[in-house]
């Protein structure tokens, strides 16, 4: 099992945070494909219960054009995730971080509240493509 979901009561309403890893063994078959399919299936089911879905985790894929060839499991995985985000009306808040394969995906309705996207842990080496990433979403009653 490579995923977990928790629902939280917040000032923004009930949010479901779904944490996952796609490619625990990077692109070794059948693991990455199975983890991708589990992620897609889980997210669709969760979204039907609560569309305030936030996906966080090691997706092992970059979404910037400049990084796509060097920082992704394969094009099919990247395209499948993009399709999932579009289908569930989500946006990748961390897609513009260079050389990044760890992401935070949020509902598009939070896009105007997104105040900050950044890293808090730099990459340790050229072979380690993991950043600590974070976002800051404003609460409208405190703006």
MIMARMI-534499 format. One line per 3 residues: their letters; for each residue x, y, z of N, C-alpha, C. Coordinates in steps of 0.05 Angstrom, whole numbers. Example, Ala and Ser with C-alpha at 12.3 -4.5 7.8 and 13.67 -1.06 7.14 Angstrom:
BEGIN
AS) 264/-114/156/246/-90/156/264/-66/156 ~ 257/-45/142/273/-21/143/258/1/157;
//
This chain:
BEGIN
XXX) 17/-24/0/0/0/0/18/25/0 ~ 12/43/-18/29/67/-20/13/93/-17 ~ -12/91/-7/-28/115/-5/-44/116/21;
XXX) -52/140/29/-68/144/52/-85/169/47 ~ -109/170/58/-127/193/56/-138/199/83 ~ -140/225/89/-152/234/114/-169/259/108;
XXX) -192/261/121/-209/284/118/-206/302/142 ~ -203/328/137/-199/347/159/-220/369/157 ~ -230/376/180/-248/399/182/-231/424/186;
XXX) -234/443/167/-217/468/167/-235/492/164 ~ -222/516/166/-237/541/160/-246/542/131 ~ -234/526/114/-241/525/86/-262/504/80;
XXX) -271/490/101/-290/468/98/-275/441/101 ~ -289/420/95/-277/393/97/-259/389/74 ~ -234/383/79/-214/377/59/-204/348/62;
XXX) -201/334/40/-190/308/40/-162/310/29 ~ -142/301/45/-115/301/36/-107/272/30 ~ -100/268/5/-93/241/-4/-63/241/-9;
XXX) -48/226/7/-19/224/4/-12/198/-11 ~ 6/200/-31/12/177/-47/41/177/-57 ~ 49/154/-66/74/151/-81/68/135/-106;
XXX) 76/145/-128/74/130/-154/102/124/-162 ~ 108/98/-164/135/90/-172/154/86/-148 ~ 144/71/-128/161/65/-105/187/52/-114;
XXX) 185/37/-136/209/25/-148/214/38/-175 ~ 209/64/-177/210/81/-200/194/70/-223 ~ 207/61/-245/191/52/-268/190/22/-271;
XXX) 198/8/-250/198/-22/-251/169/-32/-253 ~ 165/-49/-273/138/-60/-277/134/-84/-259 ~ 110/-89/-250/85/-74/-255/79/-53/-234;
XXX) 99/-48/-216/93/-31/-192/84/-3/-199 ~ 98/12/-215/91/39/-221/63/40/-235 ~ 58/22/-253/32/22/-266/9/16/-247;
XXX) 14/-3/-229/-7/-10/-209/-12/14/-190 ~ 10/26/-181/7/49/-163/-7/72/-176 ~ -2/77/-202/-16/98/-217/-46/91/-219;
XXX) -53/67/-226/-81/59/-228/-95/60/-201 ~ -81/53/-180/-93/55/-153/-98/84/-146 ~ -79/102/-153/-82/130/-147/-106/141/-162;
XXX) -108/136/-188/-130/146/-204/-157/136/-193 ~ -159/110/-188/-184/99/-177/-191/111/-150 ~ -171/112/-132/-176/124/-106/-186/152/-108;
XXX) -173/168/-124/-180/197/-126/-208/201/-137 ~ -216/185/-157/-243/188/-168/-263/181/-146 ~ -259/160/-131/-278/152/-110/-279/174/-88;
XXX) -256/183/-80/-255/204/-59/-269/230/-69 ~ -263/238/-94/-275/262/-105/-306/261/-106 ~ -316/237/-112/-345/234/-112/-358/239/-85;
XXX) -343/233/-64/-352/238/-36/-347/266/-27 ~ -324/277/-35/-316/304/-27/-298/316/-48 ~ -308/335/-64/-291/347/-85/-268/365/-75;
XXX) -267/370/-49/-245/385/-38/-221/367/-33 ~ -211/355/-55/-190/336/-54/-163/349/-59 ~ -144/344/-41/-117/353/-44/-99/328/-46;
XXX) -84/326/-68/-66/303/-72/-38/313/-66 ~ -24/299/-48/4/306/-42/21/281/-45 ~ 45/284/-55/62/261/-55/84/261/-76;
XXX) 98/239/-76/120/234/-94/107/221/-119 ~ 103/238/-139/90/228/-164/112/218/-184 ~ 137/223/-177/159/215/-195/156/224/-223;
XXX) 145/248/-226/143/260/-253/143/290/-251 ~ 156/303/-270/156/332/-272/135/340/-293 ~ 124/364/-290/104/374/-308/113/397/-325;
XXX) 136/409/-318/147/430/-335/159/418/-360 ~ 154/431/-383/164/420/-408/194/416/-407 ~ 208/435/-395/238/434/-394/248/409/-379;
XXX) 232/399/-360/240/377/-342/228/350/-350 ~ 209/350/-368/193/326/-373/210/302/-381 ~ 231/306/-397/246/283/-406/264/271/-385;
XXX) 275/288/-368/294/279/-348/281/271/-321 ~ 257/281/-316/246/278/-290/217/266/-291 ~ 215/242/-302/189/229/-303/193/199/-306;
XXX) 173/184/-297/173/155/-301/170/150/-331 ~ 149/161/-342/145/158/-371/123/178/-379 ~ 120/183/-405/100/202/-415/72/193/-408;
XXX) 67/167/-409/40/156/-404/31/163/-375 ~ 49/160/-356/43/166/-328/36/196/-325 ~ 54/212/-337/49/241/-335/23/249/-348;
XXX) 17/239/-372/-8/245/-385/-32/235/-370 ~ -30/211/-358/-52/200/-341/-58/218/-318 ~ -37/228/-305/-41/246/-282/-54/273/-291;
XXX) -44/284/-313/-56/309/-323/-85/305/-329 ~ -92/282/-342/-120/276/-348/-137/274/-322 ~ -126/261/-302/-140/259/-276/-145/286/-264;
XXX) -125/303/-264/-128/330/-253/-150/346/-268 ~ -150/344/-294/-170/358/-310/-198/347/-304 ~ -200/320/-303/-226/307/-298/-238/315/-271;
XXX) -221/318/-251/-230/324/-224/-229/354/-217 ~ -223/371/-238/-223/400/-234/-202/408/-213 ~ -178/396/-216/-156/402/-198/-133/416/-213;
XXX) -116/429/-198/-93/442/-210/-68/434/-195 ~ -46/432/-209/-21/425/-197/-7/451/-188 ~ -8/456/-162/3/481/-151/33/481/-151;
XXX) 46/459/-154/76/457/-153/88/451/-180 ~ 73/451/-201/84/443/-227/106/461/-238 ~ 107/486/-229/127/505/-239/153/505/-223;
XXX) 156/487/-204/181/484/-190/199/467/-207 ~ 222/478/-215/241/464/-233/252/439/-220 ~ 256/418/-236/268/393/-228/254/381/-204;
XXX) 227/382/-205/211/373/-182/193/350/-189 ~ 193/329/-173/176/306/-177/157/301/-154 ~ 157/319/-134/139/317/-111/119/340/-114;
XXX) 94/334/-111/74/354/-118/51/356/-98 ~ 37/380/-100/13/385/-85/-8/394/-105 ~ -29/378/-107/-50/383/-126/-75/392/-110;
XXX) -86/415/-118/-108/427/-103/-133/431/-121 ~ -156/434/-109/-180/441/-125/-176/468/-139 ~ -185/470/-163/-182/496/-178/-196/519/-164;
XXX) -217/512/-148/-230/534/-133/-212/547/-113 ~ -190/535/-106/-170/548/-88/-149/563/-102 ~ -149/563/-129/-128/575/-144/-124/605/-137;
XXX) -146/620/-134/-144/648/-127/-134/653/-99 ~ -135/632/-82/-127/635/-54/-97/626/-51 ~ -85/616/-72/-58/606/-70/-39/630/-68;
XXX) -27/633/-44/-9/655/-39/20/649/-44 ~ 28/624/-40/57/617/-42/60/588/-49 ~ 80/582/-65/88/555/-72/119/556/-72;
XXX) 131/537/-57/160/539/-55/171/512/-45 ~ 197/511/-42/210/488/-30/222/496/-3 ~ 224/476/15/236/481/40/260/463/45;
XXX) 264/443/28/287/426/30/299/424/2 ~ 323/434/-2/335/432/-29/343/404/-36 ~ 345/399/-62/355/373/-71/383/368/-59;
XXX) 388/343/-51/413/337/-38/435/329/-58 ~ 427/320/-82/446/312/-102/432/310/-129 ~ 448/307/-150/436/305/-177/419/280/-180;
XXX) 425/259/-165/410/234/-167/385/235/-150 ~ 384/253/-130/360/255/-113/344/279/-122 ~ 321/274/-134/305/295/-146/282/304/-127;
XXX) 285/298/-101/263/305/-83/269/331/-68 ~ 249/349/-69/248/374/-54/228/370/-32 ~ 230/385/-11/207/389/6/191/412/-6;
XXX) 166/407/-13/150/428/-25/127/436/-6 ~ 119/461/-8/96/470/8/81/492/-8 ~ 56/495/1/39/517/-10/27/532/14;
XXX) 18/556/8/4/572/28/-22/581/15 ~ -45/573/27/-71/580/17/-84/599/37 ~ -93/622/27/-105/642/45/-133/634/51;
XXX) -142/642/75/-169/638/84/-183/665/78 ~ -205/665/63/-218/691/55/-226/708/79 ~ -233/696/102/-241/712/124/-218/727/137;
XX) -193/719/131/-169/732/142/-154/749/122 ~ -165/752/98/-152/768/77/-156/798/81;
//
